[in-house]
Amino acid sequence: MRSLSAQAERWPIAGAFVIARGSKTEAHVVTVEIAEDGKVGRGEATPYPRYGETVESVLAEIEEARPFIEGGRGRGKLQGRMKPGAARNAIDCALWDLEAKRANRRAYVLAGSPRLEPVQTAFTISLGPPQTMAEHAAANAARPLLKLKIGGPGDLDRVEAVRRAAPGARLIVDANEGLSFEDFRLLAPELAKLGVVLIEQPLRAGEDEALQGFESPVLLCADESLHTRAELAACVGRYGCVNIKLDKAGGLTEALALATEARTIGLQIMVGCMVSTSLAMAPALILAQGAEFVDLDGPLLLAQDRKPGLTYLGSMVEPSTPELWG
């Protein structure tokens, strides 16, 4: 007999997390547990208002899927039963965890990998005044990869300040749809001079046709413009990299398929996350194997992570234990 339960949780953020669309001081997540034959699989997802999701709507989607899941359906059938998003992600990851525990095998083995290697994650610097961002960058200057949130007047000043504060770090700049094409066109060459290696989602999703054929001096990465394989074709000619997140893809199952297809058409892979706990990061570590860019720093941005959690050694993320997930 299989049973499903879901609940909302709040995890305080250390300070505030600020992007071009706003700020927050708590991570609101939804966790799912699926129990069967004495084993329990867990998954975590983050409802995202940008995509019309709330904690309540995600819980309602999970409740609607309860008969389907408790009736014994698996991950394969789930893809056609639920739309992509946080609710499907939580269930999909819980099913992966349950399958691994019932088979007494690690989830990465079920996914076709003989082992998991530690991965190096970016560390995010929230949007703010240049001096504030520089102070945060200086405190994390030893990290090899910093990700800066931008999206408004003074962006170049922000990046210049961070570069001075962390001269040895590689830099990713994430606009979160906050720029006009003209602003981006003028900013991109200056970012290249500062050694920025990647620019995420400069223009609003659905309004990024201007990037088609544009020869950017810095590699461009689609984030809000890409959720599943359905949007992949539109990224070709606009972006050279795609940011795959489990919450957007609707789980590890679709995310793995998306990564495979993206690589076949020559796109680089970034594996990203929402601000959430180690339970949400653990499945993404399977996806992150071999990715060109990894941004799985969600737990590092929290005031406290769940226990047991992932082990972060500086910017290196160790594979999860079975007690956490998979």
PEBEL-V594701 format. One record per run of one state. SS is the DSSP state (~ for helix, > for strand, _ for the rest). FROM is the first residue (numbers start at 1). LEN is the number of residues. If there is no record, write none. Layout:
BEGIN
SS/FROM/LEN
SS/FROM/LEN
END
This chain:
BEGIN
_/1/1
>/2/18
_/20/2
>/22/15
_/37/2
>/39/7
_/46/3
~/49/3
_/52/3
~/55/16
_/71/4
~/75/7
_/82/4
~/86/18
_/104/3
~/107/4
_/111/8
>/119/2
_/121/2
>/123/3
_/126/4
~/130/10
_/140/5
>/145/5
_/150/5
~/155/11
_/166/4
>/170/5
_/175/6
~/181/13
_/194/2
>/196/5
_/201/8
~/209/3
_/212/8
>/220/3
_/223/6
~/229/7
>/236/1
_/237/2
>/239/1
_/240/1
>/241/4
_/245/1
~/246/4
_/250/2
~/252/13
_/265/3
>/268/4
_/272/6
~/278/11
_/289/4
>/293/2
_/295/3
~/298/4
>/302/1
_/303/9
>/312/2
_/314/2
>/316/2
_/318/9
END
